[in-house]
Structures are given as C-alpha cells and as structure tokens.
C-alpha cells in the first residue's frame, strides 16, 4: 500500500493524465446516452389535445368580438412602431437611446 502511494506521488504527471482521460471517457458516455434519449423521445408520437369550446346558439356574435379585438391590436401595433414627427422630440429620444447608460450618469444633487 505504501509502495503504491509512493509511486503515485513520484509519477504525479501520469496520474493527472490518467484522471483526465477517465473524465473525458465519462463525459463521452454521458453525451451518447443523452443523444440516445433525445432520439427516443423524438421517435415517440406526441399526443396533442385540442380543446373545443362548447357550441353556443350565437356563434356569429363571438366571431364579431374576435374581429373587433384583432382590429384594435393591429391599430395599437401600428401606433407603437411610429416615432413622433417633431425633430426635437426625436432628438431627445435618440439621445436617450444612443447616449451613455443611466447608471453612468450622475443623478443630480448639485
């Protein structure tokens, strides 16, 4: 037992190389197991459940509500994308966006 410890301490470089090799082999085995599991999961058919809403007597009203909601969201999206037309307002906005971050600027007690 003592001879083994002496040999390990005298040949520490080989011990590190051996430990690195064992670690590498372990990682490779783990990676191959993960890829096999992923392939098995991809091969399994997935079950998709579709929830159907109960039919009502007035389906037309619901369609109208959906149309109104979709029109509002489209209008809001268009409004958000446009910048103000006034050049002074645009300058202030771009100075805030392109300037230094707020954390780098002192917050004012003068």
Helices and strands as residue ranges (DSSP letters): H 2-10, H 12-43, H 59-81, H 87-98, G 102-104
